[in-house]
Amino acid sequence: MSELGTLVDLLDRGAFVSGEDLAARLGVSRTMVWKQIKALRELGYKISAHPRRGYHLVSRPDKLYPWEVAKGLANRLIGRTIEYFDELPSTNQRAKELLNTVAEGTVVLAETQTAGRGRLGRSWFSPPGAGIWLSIIMRPPFSPFELPKLNLLAVVALSRAVKDVLDFRPLVKWPNDLYYQERKISGILTEVSGELGRMEHVIVGVGINVNQRLTDFPPDLRGKAGSLRMVTGRFVERKELLRKYLQCFEEEYFHALEHGFDHCLAYCRQYTATLGRPVEVDDGRNIYRGEAVAIADDGALVIERDGQRSRVVAGDVQPIFDR
Ligand code: BTN
């Protein structure tokens, strides 16, 4: 953990701690302790100071500082390194710039994105502090044909994390969205680099709407976007959810490496917002209309119309309401 993280923990023990004690525990001078306390206050921590008794932590800011997210996270790969930014154009863009210099599993986080990117060239609304905007840098030993399943894995992990932390289960909308009561809670933008037949790097960019109220969304999104706060009716602690997501992602990923994607596919089939519905799917070249009848073992969506089945490996699914 970083020095600031250790200091936060020392200050959060219910009682006052003297500057001398803090200096001894951190192995630094009292002047350094004072400087670090000043730095923490600038980061939004409320710390009370008493001339004889010392310092103690009054409150933490609602920020995804790496030491806050890493607290109690025992992952061996995902989120071992967290690159944190107050503001970025796009975490996927930053992840791309870092690709060759950081370890696999590095997470790039920003409190806000000024040019957040969605799928199919859309933008992604990423206001400060209201959501979780992150990118995970992966070097999976899979062929590009397995990318649809890796996409699903990223959504399954999030559905599980939400269930664990908030006790409701959002549904997986193929290929990589999370929905609850017909509203989109989260979207994933996966970007790949590599040569033919090989994925060198995969950037899994995840946007999670956490604490927005309906009126916080721009008017064009209000009919379809949702947030976890809108579902639960209360403020949601982002760091706890993010930590759980990184844990679930790691579990799902190692499970897939060792045993394949069956478990992940079974989850998508069970907790689906897509199957059994009339849909229109645009894969960029063709538009398919029919009933979404299956998710194949390779992660493709199977659409049936007049007894004819088509497979779609990537695309945008819209429900059809006027059958
Ligand atoms: C979608 O269109 O549903 C995908 C949205 C993906 C948004 C996330 S937010 C973090 C990461 N950085 C980006 O610029 N986009 C992804």
py3Dmol code that shows the C-alpha trace and the ligand (Angstrom):
import py3Dmol

protein = """\
ATOM      1  CA  MET A   1       0.000   0.000   0.000  1.00  0.00           C
ATOM      2  CA  SER A   2       1.147   3.574  -0.595  1.00  0.00           C
ATOM      3  CA  GLU A   3       2.442   5.728   2.255  1.00  0.00           C
ATOM      4  CA  LEU A   4      -0.700   7.863   2.167  1.00  0.00           C
ATOM      5  CA  GLY A   5      -2.834   4.727   2.384  1.00  0.00           C
ATOM      6  CA  THR A   6      -0.891   3.523   5.431  1.00  0.00           C
ATOM      7  CA  LEU A   7      -1.282   6.932   7.066  1.00  0.00           C
ATOM      8  CA  VAL A   8      -5.057   6.902   6.433  1.00  0.00           C
ATOM      9  CA  ASP A   9      -5.259   3.510   8.144  1.00  0.00           C
ATOM     10  CA  LEU A  10      -3.228   4.718  11.134  1.00  0.00           C
ATOM     11  CA  LEU A  11      -5.514   7.734  11.480  1.00  0.00           C
ATOM     12  CA  ASP A  12      -8.649   5.610  11.270  1.00  0.00           C
ATOM     13  CA  ARG A  13      -8.412   3.783  14.575  1.00  0.00           C
ATOM     14  CA  GLY A  14     -11.134   5.618  16.422  1.00  0.00           C
ATOM     15  CA  ALA A  15      -8.733   7.425  18.794  1.00  0.00           C
ATOM     16  CA  PHE A  16      -6.264  10.272  18.342  1.00  0.00           C
ATOM     17  CA  VAL A  17      -2.710   9.301  17.343  1.00  0.00           C
ATOM     18  CA  SER A  18       0.182  11.594  18.163  1.00  0.00           C
ATOM     19  CA  GLY A  19       2.440  13.007  15.444  1.00  0.00           C
ATOM     20  CA  GLU A  20       5.355  11.325  17.181  1.00  0.00           C
ATOM     21  CA  ASP A  21       3.655   7.955  17.084  1.00  0.00           C
ATOM     22  CA  LEU A  22       2.750   8.369  13.420  1.00  0.00           C
ATOM     23  CA  ALA A  23       6.325   9.363  12.572  1.00  0.00           C
ATOM     24  CA  ALA A  24       7.683   6.291  14.361  1.00  0.00           C
ATOM     25  CA  ARG A  25       5.225   3.919  12.690  1.00  0.00           C
ATOM     26  CA  LEU A  26       5.858   5.336   9.228  1.00  0.00           C
ATOM     27  CA  GLY A  27       9.602   5.668   9.767  1.00  0.00           C
ATOM     28  CA  VAL A  28       9.605   9.316   8.708  1.00  0.00           C
ATOM     29  CA  SER A  29      10.126  12.698  10.417  1.00  0.00           C
ATOM     30  CA  ARG A  30       7.324  14.597  12.143  1.00  0.00           C
ATOM     31  CA  THR A  31       7.617  17.298   9.490  1.00  0.00           C
ATOM     32  CA  MET A  32       6.978  14.647   6.848  1.00  0.00           C
ATOM     33  CA  VAL A  33       3.916  13.435   8.779  1.00  0.00           C
ATOM     34  CA  TRP A  34       2.603  16.974   8.847  1.00  0.00           C
ATOM     35  CA  LYS A  35       3.161  17.326   5.093  1.00  0.00           C
ATOM     36  CA  GLN A  36       1.347  14.091   4.407  1.00  0.00           C
ATOM     37  CA  ILE A  37      -1.584  15.112   6.598  1.00  0.00           C
ATOM     38  CA  LYS A  38      -1.768  18.346   4.618  1.00  0.00           C
ATOM     39  CA  ALA A  39      -1.693  16.314   1.378  1.00  0.00           C
ATOM     40  CA  LEU A  40      -4.519  14.077   2.617  1.00  0.00           C
ATOM     41  CA  ARG A  41      -6.622  17.100   3.545  1.00  0.00           C
ATOM     42  CA  GLU A  42      -6.087  18.471   0.062  1.00  0.00           C
ATOM     43  CA  LEU A  43      -7.342  15.155  -1.301  1.00  0.00           C
ATOM     44  CA  GLY A  44     -10.574  15.599   0.665  1.00  0.00           C
ATOM     45  CA  TYR A  45      -9.902  13.664   3.893  1.00  0.00           C
ATOM     46  CA  LYS A  46     -11.261  15.366   7.006  1.00  0.00           C
ATOM     47  CA  ILE A  47      -8.671  15.041   9.765  1.00  0.00           C
ATOM     48  CA  SER A  48      -9.025  16.680  13.118  1.00  0.00           C
ATOM     49  CA  ALA A  49      -5.940  17.854  14.975  1.00  0.00           C
ATOM     50  CA  HIS A  50      -5.501  18.432  18.682  1.00  0.00           C
ATOM     51  CA  PRO A  51      -2.370  20.134  20.092  1.00  0.00           C
ATOM     52  CA  ARG A  52      -1.659  17.445  22.711  1.00  0.00           C
ATOM     53  CA  ARG A  53      -3.571  14.372  21.520  1.00  0.00           C
ATOM     54  CA  GLY A  54      -2.582  14.392  17.859  1.00  0.00           C
ATOM     55  CA  TYR A  55      -4.715  13.534  14.845  1.00  0.00           C
ATOM     56  CA  HIS A  56      -7.646  11.394  13.850  1.00  0.00           C
ATOM     57  CA  LEU A  57      -9.640  10.709  10.727  1.00  0.00           C
ATOM     58  CA  VAL A  58     -13.130  12.202  10.663  1.00  0.00           C
ATOM     59  CA  SER A  59     -14.192  11.198   7.142  1.00  0.00           C
ATOM     60  CA  ARG A  60     -12.944   9.941   3.798  1.00  0.00           C
ATOM     61  CA  PRO A  61     -13.862  11.547   0.483  1.00  0.00           C
ATOM     62  CA  ASP A  62     -15.955   9.646  -2.059  1.00  0.00           C
ATOM     63  CA  LYS A  63     -12.969   9.117  -4.348  1.00  0.00           C
ATOM     64  CA  LEU A  64     -11.538   5.989  -5.923  1.00  0.00           C
ATOM     65  CA  TYR A  65      -7.970   6.553  -4.746  1.00  0.00           C
ATOM     66  CA  PRO A  66      -5.863   3.447  -5.449  1.00  0.00           C
ATOM     67  CA  TRP A  67      -5.129   2.781  -1.766  1.00  0.00           C
ATOM     68  CA  GLU A  68      -8.861   2.921  -0.999  1.00  0.00           C
ATOM     69  CA  VAL A  69      -9.732   0.463  -3.768  1.00  0.00           C
ATOM     70  CA  ALA A  70      -6.809  -1.835  -2.947  1.00  0.00           C
ATOM     71  CA  LYS A  71      -7.732  -2.087   0.747  1.00  0.00           C
ATOM     72  CA  GLY A  72      -8.417  -5.766   1.390  1.00  0.00           C
ATOM     73  CA  LEU A  73      -8.093  -6.693  -2.285  1.00  0.00           C
ATOM     74  CA  ALA A  74      -6.062  -9.894  -2.491  1.00  0.00           C
ATOM     75  CA  ASN A  75      -6.028 -10.290  -6.289  1.00  0.00           C
ATOM     76  CA  ARG A  76      -2.911 -11.712  -7.933  1.00  0.00           C
ATOM     77  CA  LEU A  77      -3.509 -10.058 -11.335  1.00  0.00           C
ATOM     78  CA  ILE A  78      -6.428  -7.691 -11.780  1.00  0.00           C
ATOM     79  CA  GLY A  79      -5.915  -4.313 -10.112  1.00  0.00           C
ATOM     80  CA  ARG A  80      -2.493  -5.094  -8.602  1.00  0.00           C
ATOM     81  CA  THR A  81      -1.561  -1.754 -10.144  1.00  0.00           C
ATOM     82  CA  ILE A  82      -4.099   1.052 -10.349  1.00  0.00           C
ATOM     83  CA  GLU A  83      -3.385   4.157 -12.415  1.00  0.00           C
ATOM     84  CA  TYR A  84      -5.694   6.819 -11.012  1.00  0.00           C
ATOM     85  CA  PHE A  85      -6.649  10.122 -12.652  1.00  0.00           C
ATOM     86  CA  ASP A  86      -8.997  12.858 -11.627  1.00  0.00           C
ATOM     87  CA  GLU A  87      -9.910  13.502 -15.247  1.00  0.00           C
ATOM     88  CA  LEU A  88      -9.050  11.860 -18.552  1.00  0.00           C
ATOM     89  CA  PRO A  89     -10.440  12.116 -22.050  1.00  0.00           C
ATOM     90  CA  SER A  90     -10.977   8.344 -21.955  1.00  0.00           C
ATOM     91  CA  THR A  91      -9.557   5.578 -19.755  1.00  0.00           C
ATOM     92  CA  ASN A  92      -9.405   3.287 -22.818  1.00  0.00           C
ATOM     93  CA  GLN A  93      -7.320   5.898 -24.605  1.00  0.00           C
ATOM     94  CA  ARG A  94      -4.951   6.221 -21.632  1.00  0.00           C
ATOM     95  CA  ALA A  95      -4.745   2.431 -21.307  1.00  0.00           C
ATOM     96  CA  LYS A  96      -3.714   2.270 -24.961  1.00  0.00           C
ATOM     97  CA  GLU A  97      -0.880   4.729 -24.295  1.00  0.00           C
ATOM     98  CA  LEU A  98       0.286   2.643 -21.319  1.00  0.00           C
ATOM     99  CA  LEU A  99      -0.004  -0.767 -23.002  1.00  0.00           C
ATOM    100  CA  ASN A 100       3.663  -1.538 -23.393  1.00  0.00           C
ATOM    101  CA  THR A 101       4.873  -0.121 -20.114  1.00  0.00           C
ATOM    102  CA  VAL A 102       2.559  -1.609 -17.503  1.00  0.00           C
ATOM    103  CA  ALA A 103       1.861  -5.067 -16.112  1.00  0.00           C
ATOM    104  CA  GLU A 104      -1.064  -7.196 -17.213  1.00  0.00           C
ATOM    105  CA  GLY A 105      -4.085  -6.571 -15.019  1.00  0.00           C
ATOM    106  CA  THR A 106      -3.295  -2.863 -14.595  1.00  0.00           C
ATOM    107  CA  VAL A 107      -6.450  -0.841 -14.081  1.00  0.00           C
ATOM    108  CA  VAL A 108      -6.787   2.717 -15.374  1.00  0.00           C
ATOM    109  CA  LEU A 109      -9.382   4.725 -13.454  1.00  0.00           C
ATOM    110  CA  ALA A 110     -10.721   8.250 -13.823  1.00  0.00           C
ATOM    111  CA  GLU A 111     -13.234  10.192 -11.737  1.00  0.00           C
ATOM    112  CA  THR A 112     -14.534  11.730 -14.951  1.00  0.00           C
ATOM    113  CA  GLN A 113     -13.993  11.344 -18.701  1.00  0.00           C
ATOM    114  CA  THR A 114     -14.280  14.300 -21.028  1.00  0.00           C
ATOM    115  CA  ALA A 115     -14.461  12.151 -24.180  1.00  0.00           C
ATOM    116  CA  GLY A 116     -15.668   8.770 -22.869  1.00  0.00           C
ATOM    117  CA  ARG A 117     -16.087   6.327 -25.741  1.00  0.00           C
ATOM    118  CA  GLY A 118     -18.948   3.921 -26.289  1.00  0.00           C
ATOM    119  CA  ARG A 119     -19.405   1.125 -28.809  1.00  0.00           C
ATOM    120  CA  LEU A 120     -20.079   1.818 -32.481  1.00  0.00           C
ATOM    121  CA  GLY A 121     -18.521   5.274 -32.302  1.00  0.00           C
ATOM    122  CA  ARG A 122     -20.937   6.543 -29.683  1.00  0.00           C
ATOM    123  CA  SER A 123     -19.886   8.669 -26.735  1.00  0.00           C
ATOM    124  CA  TRP A 124     -20.216   7.608 -23.102  1.00  0.00           C
ATOM    125  CA  PHE A 125     -21.584  10.016 -20.518  1.00  0.00           C
ATOM    126  CA  SER A 126     -19.057  10.003 -17.632  1.00  0.00           C
ATOM    127  CA  PRO A 127     -19.754  12.766 -15.092  1.00  0.00           C
ATOM    128  CA  PRO A 128     -17.391  13.279 -12.115  1.00  0.00           C
ATOM    129  CA  GLY A 129     -17.787  10.948  -9.173  1.00  0.00           C
ATOM    130  CA  ALA A 130     -21.162   9.561 -10.283  1.00  0.00           C
ATOM    131  CA  GLY A 131     -19.951   6.351 -11.845  1.00  0.00           C
ATOM    132  CA  ILE A 132     -16.999   4.028 -12.219  1.00  0.00           C
ATOM    133  CA  TRP A 133     -15.032   4.528 -15.424  1.00  0.00           C
ATOM    134  CA  LEU A 134     -12.195   2.060 -15.794  1.00  0.00           C
ATOM    135  CA  SER A 135     -10.108   0.093 -18.248  1.00  0.00           C
ATOM    136  CA  ILE A 136      -8.361  -3.194 -17.543  1.00  0.00           C
ATOM    137  CA  ILE A 137      -5.271  -4.098 -19.543  1.00  0.00           C
ATOM    138  CA  MET A 138      -5.202  -7.799 -20.374  1.00  0.00           C
ATOM    139  CA  ARG A 139      -2.888 -10.098 -22.304  1.00  0.00           C
ATOM    140  CA  PRO A 140      -5.094 -13.168 -22.516  1.00  0.00           C
ATOM    141  CA  PRO A 141      -3.705 -16.311 -24.117  1.00  0.00           C
ATOM    142  CA  PHE A 142      -6.876 -16.678 -26.188  1.00  0.00           C
ATOM    143  CA  SER A 143      -7.453 -16.549 -29.904  1.00  0.00           C
ATOM    144  CA  PRO A 144      -9.455 -13.566 -31.227  1.00  0.00           C
ATOM    145  CA  PHE A 145     -12.359 -16.008 -31.718  1.00  0.00           C
ATOM    146  CA  GLU A 146     -12.715 -16.100 -27.950  1.00  0.00           C
ATOM    147  CA  LEU A 147     -13.199 -12.358 -27.634  1.00  0.00           C
ATOM    148  CA  PRO A 148     -17.023 -12.547 -27.514  1.00  0.00           C
ATOM    149  CA  LYS A 149     -16.692 -14.806 -24.475  1.00  0.00           C
ATOM    150  CA  LEU A 150     -14.205 -12.480 -22.783  1.00  0.00           C
ATOM    151  CA  ASN A 151     -16.743  -9.679 -23.310  1.00  0.00           C
ATOM    152  CA  LEU A 152     -19.414 -11.760 -21.645  1.00  0.00           C
ATOM    153  CA  LEU A 153     -17.047 -12.608 -18.801  1.00  0.00           C
ATOM    154  CA  ALA A 154     -16.573  -8.900 -18.051  1.00  0.00           C
ATOM    155  CA  VAL A 155     -20.360  -8.439 -17.779  1.00  0.00           C
ATOM    156  CA  VAL A 156     -20.917 -11.615 -15.758  1.00  0.00           C
ATOM    157  CA  ALA A 157     -18.321 -10.457 -13.228  1.00  0.00           C
ATOM    158  CA  LEU A 158     -20.148  -7.160 -12.841  1.00  0.00           C
ATOM    159  CA  SER A 159     -23.564  -8.750 -12.490  1.00  0.00           C
ATOM    160  CA  ARG A 160     -22.141 -10.984  -9.738  1.00  0.00           C
ATOM    161  CA  ALA A 161     -20.430  -8.050  -8.007  1.00  0.00           C
ATOM    162  CA  VAL A 162     -23.653  -6.019  -7.951  1.00  0.00           C
ATOM    163  CA  LYS A 163     -25.554  -8.997  -6.560  1.00  0.00           C
ATOM    164  CA  ASP A 164     -22.942  -9.448  -3.819  1.00  0.00           C
ATOM    165  CA  VAL A 165     -22.801  -5.813  -2.781  1.00  0.00           C
ATOM    166  CA  LEU A 166     -26.351  -4.589  -3.414  1.00  0.00           C
ATOM    167  CA  ASP A 167     -28.378  -7.792  -3.349  1.00  0.00           C
ATOM    168  CA  PHE A 168     -30.088  -7.480  -6.719  1.00  0.00           C
ATOM    169  CA  ARG A 169     -28.959  -9.074  -9.944  1.00  0.00           C
ATOM    170  CA  PRO A 170     -28.743  -7.039 -13.140  1.00  0.00           C
ATOM    171  CA  LEU A 171     -29.169  -9.057 -16.339  1.00  0.00           C
ATOM    172  CA  VAL A 172     -26.686  -9.661 -19.117  1.00  0.00           C
ATOM    173  CA  LYS A 173     -27.693  -8.107 -22.408  1.00  0.00           C
ATOM    174  CA  TRP A 174     -25.685  -9.693 -25.192  1.00  0.00           C
ATOM    175  CA  PRO A 175     -22.945  -8.885 -26.180  1.00  0.00           C
ATOM    176  CA  ASN A 176     -21.727  -6.856 -23.203  1.00  0.00           C
ATOM    177  CA  ASP A 177     -24.234  -4.669 -21.424  1.00  0.00           C
ATOM    178  CA  LEU A 178     -25.829  -4.913 -18.025  1.00  0.00           C
ATOM    179  CA  TYR A 179     -29.510  -4.086 -17.688  1.00  0.00           C
ATOM    180  CA  TYR A 180     -32.008  -3.804 -14.911  1.00  0.00           C
ATOM    181  CA  GLN A 181     -35.700  -3.210 -15.533  1.00  0.00           C
ATOM    182  CA  GLU A 182     -35.058  -2.267 -19.173  1.00  0.00           C
ATOM    183  CA  ARG A 183     -32.461   0.351 -18.276  1.00  0.00           C
ATOM    184  CA  LYS A 184     -28.795   0.184 -19.122  1.00  0.00           C
ATOM    185  CA  ILE A 185     -26.668   0.231 -15.992  1.00  0.00           C
ATOM    186  CA  SER A 186     -23.326  -0.556 -17.575  1.00  0.00           C
ATOM    187  CA  GLY A 187     -21.624  -0.869 -20.946  1.00  0.00           C
ATOM    188  CA  ILE A 188     -18.318  -2.366 -21.988  1.00  0.00           C
ATOM    189  CA  LEU A 189     -16.012  -1.347 -24.802  1.00  0.00           C
ATOM    190  CA  THR A 190     -13.336  -3.923 -25.562  1.00  0.00           C
ATOM    191  CA  GLU A 191     -10.463  -2.909 -27.802  1.00  0.00           C
ATOM    192  CA  VAL A 192      -7.887  -5.345 -29.132  1.00  0.00           C
ATOM    193  CA  SER A 193      -4.422  -5.015 -30.588  1.00  0.00           C
ATOM    194  CA  GLY A 194      -2.376  -7.786 -32.127  1.00  0.00           C
ATOM    195  CA  GLU A 195      -1.590  -9.623 -35.280  1.00  0.00           C
ATOM    196  CA  LEU A 196      -3.718 -11.978 -37.252  1.00  0.00           C
ATOM    197  CA  GLY A 197      -4.809 -14.908 -35.112  1.00  0.00           C
ATOM    198  CA  ARG A 198      -3.365 -13.506 -31.905  1.00  0.00           C
ATOM    199  CA  MET A 199      -4.515 -10.982 -29.341  1.00  0.00           C
ATOM    200  CA  GLU A 200      -1.505  -9.172 -27.945  1.00  0.00           C
ATOM    201  CA  HIS A 201      -3.415  -6.807 -25.701  1.00  0.00           C
ATOM    202  CA  VAL A 202      -7.045  -6.436 -24.827  1.00  0.00           C
ATOM    203  CA  ILE A 203      -8.377  -3.307 -23.155  1.00  0.00           C
ATOM    204  CA  VAL A 204     -11.615  -3.975 -21.344  1.00  0.00           C
ATOM    205  CA  GLY A 205     -13.245  -0.578 -20.817  1.00  0.00           C
ATOM    206  CA  VAL A 206     -16.104  -0.626 -18.334  1.00  0.00           C
ATOM    207  CA  GLY A 207     -18.560   2.165 -17.589  1.00  0.00           C
ATOM    208  CA  ILE A 208     -20.852   1.681 -14.562  1.00  0.00           C
ATOM    209  CA  ASN A 209     -23.608   4.164 -13.768  1.00  0.00           C
ATOM    210  CA  VAL A 210     -23.614   4.284  -9.989  1.00  0.00           C
ATOM    211  CA  ASN A 211     -25.016   7.372  -8.314  1.00  0.00           C
ATOM    212  CA  GLN A 212     -26.787   9.364 -11.042  1.00  0.00           C
ATOM    213  CA  ARG A 213     -30.380  10.385 -10.556  1.00  0.00           C
ATOM    214  CA  LEU A 214     -32.599  10.232 -13.627  1.00  0.00           C
ATOM    215  CA  THR A 215     -32.368  13.993 -14.161  1.00  0.00           C
ATOM    216  CA  ASP A 216     -28.553  13.836 -14.102  1.00  0.00           C
ATOM    217  CA  PHE A 217     -28.597  12.044 -17.456  1.00  0.00           C
ATOM    218  CA  PRO A 218     -28.847  14.124 -20.628  1.00  0.00           C
ATOM    219  CA  PRO A 219     -32.455  14.180 -21.963  1.00  0.00           C
ATOM    220  CA  ASP A 220     -31.713  11.745 -24.810  1.00  0.00           C
ATOM    221  CA  LEU A 221     -30.565   9.077 -22.317  1.00  0.00           C
ATOM    222  CA  ARG A 222     -33.352   9.463 -19.765  1.00  0.00           C
ATOM    223  CA  GLY A 223     -35.625   6.909 -21.403  1.00  0.00           C
ATOM    224  CA  LYS A 224     -33.020   4.126 -21.405  1.00  0.00           C
ATOM    225  CA  ALA A 225     -30.171   4.758 -18.935  1.00  0.00           C
ATOM    226  CA  GLY A 226     -30.288   3.717 -15.315  1.00  0.00           C
ATOM    227  CA  SER A 227     -27.982   3.781 -12.322  1.00  0.00           C
ATOM    228  CA  LEU A 228     -27.528   1.569  -9.279  1.00  0.00           C
ATOM    229  CA  ARG A 229     -28.805   4.386  -7.104  1.00  0.00           C
ATOM    230  CA  MET A 230     -31.997   4.597  -9.168  1.00  0.00           C
ATOM    231  CA  VAL A 231     -32.565   0.896  -8.464  1.00  0.00           C
ATOM    232  CA  THR A 232     -31.715   0.844  -4.755  1.00  0.00           C
ATOM    233  CA  GLY A 233     -33.019   4.309  -3.904  1.00  0.00           C
ATOM    234  CA  ARG A 234     -29.862   5.087  -1.968  1.00  0.00           C
ATOM    235  CA  PHE A 235     -26.308   6.321  -2.410  1.00  0.00           C
ATOM    236  CA  VAL A 236     -23.955   3.507  -3.391  1.00  0.00           C
ATOM    237  CA  GLU A 237     -20.361   3.279  -2.132  1.00  0.00           C
ATOM    238  CA  ARG A 238     -18.302   3.130  -5.332  1.00  0.00           C
ATOM    239  CA  LYS A 239     -15.075   1.811  -3.840  1.00  0.00           C
ATOM    240  CA  GLU A 240     -16.699  -1.237  -2.312  1.00  0.00           C
ATOM    241  CA  LEU A 241     -18.407  -2.096  -5.589  1.00  0.00           C
ATOM    242  CA  LEU A 242     -15.256  -1.567  -7.618  1.00  0.00           C
ATOM    243  CA  ARG A 243     -13.228  -3.772  -5.271  1.00  0.00           C
ATOM    244  CA  LYS A 244     -15.836  -6.515  -5.541  1.00  0.00           C
ATOM    245  CA  TYR A 245     -15.877  -6.154  -9.332  1.00  0.00           C
ATOM    246  CA  LEU A 246     -12.108  -6.594  -9.573  1.00  0.00           C
ATOM    247  CA  GLN A 247     -12.382  -9.670  -7.342  1.00  0.00           C
ATOM    248  CA  CYS A 248     -15.184 -11.217  -9.395  1.00  0.00           C
ATOM    249  CA  PHE A 249     -13.378 -10.392 -12.661  1.00  0.00           C
ATOM    250  CA  GLU A 250     -10.251 -12.142 -11.431  1.00  0.00           C
ATOM    251  CA  GLU A 251     -12.224 -15.185 -10.253  1.00  0.00           C
ATOM    252  CA  GLU A 252     -14.079 -15.492 -13.554  1.00  0.00           C
ATOM    253  CA  TYR A 253     -10.901 -14.967 -15.551  1.00  0.00           C
ATOM    254  CA  PHE A 254      -8.842 -17.614 -13.764  1.00  0.00           C
ATOM    255  CA  HIS A 255     -11.788 -19.975 -13.894  1.00  0.00           C
ATOM    256  CA  ALA A 256     -11.999 -19.474 -17.675  1.00  0.00           C
ATOM    257  CA  LEU A 257      -8.244 -20.005 -18.066  1.00  0.00           C
ATOM    258  CA  GLU A 258      -8.376 -23.272 -16.162  1.00  0.00           C
ATOM    259  CA  HIS A 259     -11.760 -24.696 -17.128  1.00  0.00           C
ATOM    260  CA  GLY A 260     -13.006 -22.742 -20.144  1.00  0.00           C
ATOM    261  CA  PHE A 261     -16.029 -20.460 -20.429  1.00  0.00           C
ATOM    262  CA  ASP A 262     -18.884 -22.906 -19.719  1.00  0.00           C
ATOM    263  CA  HIS A 263     -19.654 -21.469 -16.306  1.00  0.00           C
ATOM    264  CA  CYS A 264     -19.678 -17.929 -17.669  1.00  0.00           C
ATOM    265  CA  LEU A 265     -21.903 -18.894 -20.624  1.00  0.00           C
ATOM    266  CA  ALA A 266     -24.302 -20.703 -18.294  1.00  0.00           C
ATOM    267  CA  TYR A 267     -24.621 -17.528 -16.221  1.00  0.00           C
ATOM    268  CA  CYS A 268     -25.394 -15.460 -19.338  1.00  0.00           C
ATOM    269  CA  ARG A 269     -28.060 -17.929 -20.395  1.00  0.00           C
ATOM    270  CA  GLN A 270     -29.642 -17.984 -16.948  1.00  0.00           C
ATOM    271  CA  TYR A 271     -29.584 -14.266 -16.207  1.00  0.00           C
ATOM    272  CA  THR A 272     -30.334 -12.972 -19.664  1.00  0.00           C
ATOM    273  CA  ALA A 273     -31.959  -9.770 -20.845  1.00  0.00           C
ATOM    274  CA  THR A 274     -31.781 -10.955 -24.458  1.00  0.00           C
ATOM    275  CA  LEU A 275     -32.885 -14.557 -24.914  1.00  0.00           C
ATOM    276  CA  GLY A 276     -36.500 -15.383 -25.652  1.00  0.00           C
ATOM    277  CA  ARG A 277     -37.197 -11.923 -27.048  1.00  0.00           C
ATOM    278  CA  PRO A 278     -37.851 -10.602 -30.537  1.00  0.00           C
ATOM    279  CA  VAL A 279     -34.836  -8.529 -31.444  1.00  0.00           C
ATOM    280  CA  GLU A 280     -33.149  -6.632 -34.222  1.00  0.00           C
ATOM    281  CA  VAL A 281     -29.384  -7.046 -34.390  1.00  0.00           C
ATOM    282  CA  ASP A 282     -27.102  -4.837 -36.421  1.00  0.00           C
ATOM    283  CA  ASP A 283     -23.639  -6.337 -36.854  1.00  0.00           C
ATOM    284  CA  GLY A 284     -22.390  -3.433 -38.962  1.00  0.00           C
ATOM    285  CA  ARG A 285     -22.990  -5.271 -42.242  1.00  0.00           C
ATOM    286  CA  ASN A 286     -26.391  -6.914 -41.893  1.00  0.00           C
ATOM    287  CA  ILE A 287     -29.501  -6.427 -39.869  1.00  0.00           C
ATOM    288  CA  TYR A 288     -31.086  -9.567 -38.436  1.00  0.00           C
ATOM    289  CA  ARG A 289     -34.655  -9.656 -37.125  1.00  0.00           C
ATOM    290  CA  GLY A 290     -36.029 -12.594 -35.240  1.00  0.00           C
ATOM    291  CA  GLU A 291     -36.158 -14.199 -31.863  1.00  0.00           C
ATOM    292  CA  ALA A 292     -32.944 -14.420 -29.829  1.00  0.00           C
ATOM    293  CA  VAL A 293     -32.990 -18.145 -29.094  1.00  0.00           C
ATOM    294  CA  ALA A 294     -29.535 -19.046 -27.821  1.00  0.00           C
ATOM    295  CA  ILE A 295     -26.062 -18.004 -26.873  1.00  0.00           C
ATOM    296  CA  ALA A 296     -23.781 -20.491 -28.616  1.00  0.00           C
ATOM    297  CA  ASP A 297     -20.758 -22.073 -26.960  1.00  0.00           C
ATOM    298  CA  ASP A 298     -18.481 -19.612 -28.765  1.00  0.00           C
ATOM    299  CA  GLY A 299     -20.445 -16.655 -27.361  1.00  0.00           C
ATOM    300  CA  ALA A 300     -22.341 -15.881 -30.599  1.00  0.00           C
ATOM    301  CA  LEU A 301     -25.999 -14.909 -30.441  1.00  0.00           C
ATOM    302  CA  VAL A 302     -28.365 -17.165 -32.357  1.00  0.00           C
ATOM    303  CA  ILE A 303     -31.416 -15.536 -33.958  1.00  0.00           C
ATOM    304  CA  GLU A 304     -34.305 -17.534 -35.359  1.00  0.00           C
ATOM    305  CA  ARG A 305     -36.807 -16.407 -37.956  1.00  0.00           C
ATOM    306  CA  ASP A 306     -39.269 -18.629 -39.818  1.00  0.00           C
ATOM    307  CA  GLY A 307     -37.321 -21.689 -38.711  1.00  0.00           C
ATOM    308  CA  GLN A 308     -34.031 -20.293 -40.070  1.00  0.00           C
ATOM    309  CA  ARG A 309     -31.190 -19.668 -37.648  1.00  0.00           C
ATOM    310  CA  SER A 310     -28.455 -17.016 -37.993  1.00  0.00           C
ATOM    311  CA  ARG A 311     -25.426 -16.478 -35.810  1.00  0.00           C
ATOM    312  CA  VAL A 312     -24.110 -13.049 -34.889  1.00  0.00           C
ATOM    313  CA  VAL A 313     -20.719 -12.690 -33.212  1.00  0.00           C
ATOM    314  CA  ALA A 314     -20.800  -8.952 -32.522  1.00  0.00           C
ATOM    315  CA  GLY A 315     -23.424  -6.299 -32.886  1.00  0.00           C
ATOM    316  CA  ASP A 316     -25.999  -4.064 -31.365  1.00  0.00           C
ATOM    317  CA  VAL A 317     -29.230  -5.641 -30.126  1.00  0.00           C
ATOM    318  CA  GLN A 318     -32.499  -3.742 -29.970  1.00  0.00           C
ATOM    319  CA  PRO A 319     -35.680  -5.329 -28.652  1.00  0.00           C
ATOM    320  CA  ILE A 320     -38.618  -5.243 -31.091  1.00  0.00           C
ATOM    321  CA  PHE A 321     -41.817  -4.195 -29.407  1.00  0.00           C
ATOM    322  CA  ASP A 322     -44.119  -4.165 -32.492  1.00  0.00           C
ATOM    323  CA  ARG A 323     -44.202  -7.861 -33.409  1.00  0.00           C
TER     324      ARG A 323
END
"""
ligand_1 = """\
16
BTN
C -21.099 1.011 -24.627
O -21.264 1.713 -25.627
O -22.032 0.432 -24.083
C -19.721 0.862 -24.041
C -19.400 1.951 -23.067
C -18.021 1.815 -22.455
C -17.673 2.986 -21.574
C -16.392 2.792 -20.825
S -16.150 4.003 -19.571
C -14.510 3.485 -19.332
C -13.945 3.134 -20.684
N -13.356 4.302 -21.302
C -14.031 4.707 -22.379
O -13.747 5.703 -23.065
N -15.050 3.894 -22.597
C -15.109 2.809 -21.635
"""
view = py3Dmol.view(width=600, height=400)
view.addModel(protein, "pdb")
view.setStyle({"model": 0}, {"cartoon": {"style": "trace"}})
view.addModel(ligand_1, "xyz")
view.setStyle({"model": 1}, {"stick": {}})
view.zoomTo()
view.show()
